[in-house]
Amino acid sequence: MKKNKIVGRREFLKSTVAAGAGLLILPGGSLMGAGAPSNKMNVALIGVGGRGRAHQGAIAGENVVALCDVDSRQLATAAKKFPRAKHYAD
């Protein structure tokens, strides 16, 4: 029967620091895949004119799935920027 090895505080700290340093050296996203679709948020923008227009630049790199506005002209303008998003006029 094999006995469990009791790890001392110093050994524990050495292994923890080594593992942490390894994670810091790796480029961001290399463990999960930088281009993975799961790295993007699904975003819906309600009210695409005014303040909503101001936020369009910040969410342009995300997966915009829906746009909603009561003004059909504002909605059409936003739809040009996010053609794959579903459009709602409510």
Secondary structure as the mmCIF struct_conf table of DSSP 4:
data_model
#
loop_
_struct_conf.conf_type_id
_struct_conf.id
_struct_conf.beg_label_comp_id
_struct_conf.beg_label_asym_id
_struct_conf.beg_label_seq_id
_struct_conf.end_label_comp_id
_struct_conf.end_label_asym_id
_struct_conf.end_label_seq_id
HELX_LH_PP_P HELX_LH_PP_P1 LYS A 2 GLY A 8
HELX_RH_AL_P HELX_RH_AL_P1 ARG A 9 ILE A 25
BEND BEND1 LEU A 26 LEU A 26
HELX_LH_PP_P HELX_LH_PP_P2 PRO A 27 PRO A 27
TURN_TY1_P TURN_TY1_P1 GLY A 28 MET A 32
TURN_TY1_P TURN_TY1_P2 ALA A 34 GLY A 35
HELX_RH_3T_P HELX_RH_3T_P1 PRO A 37 ASN A 39
BEND BEND2 LYS A 40 LYS A 40
STRN STRN1 ASN A 42 ILE A 46
BEND BEND3 GLY A 49 GLY A 49
TURN_TY1_P TURN_TY1_P3 GLY A 50 GLY A 50
HELX_RH_AL_P HELX_RH_AL_P2 ARG A 51 ILE A 59
TURN_TY1_P TURN_TY1_P4 ALA A 60 GLY A 61
BEND BEND4 GLU A 62 GLU A 62
STRN STRN2 ASN A 63 CYS A 68
BEND BEND5 VAL A 70 VAL A 70
HELX_RH_AL_P HELX_RH_AL_P3 SER A 72 LYS A 81
TURN_TY1_P TURN_TY1_P5 PRO A 83 ARG A 84
BEND BEND6 ALA A 85 ALA A 85
STRN STRN3 LYS A 86 TYR A 88
#
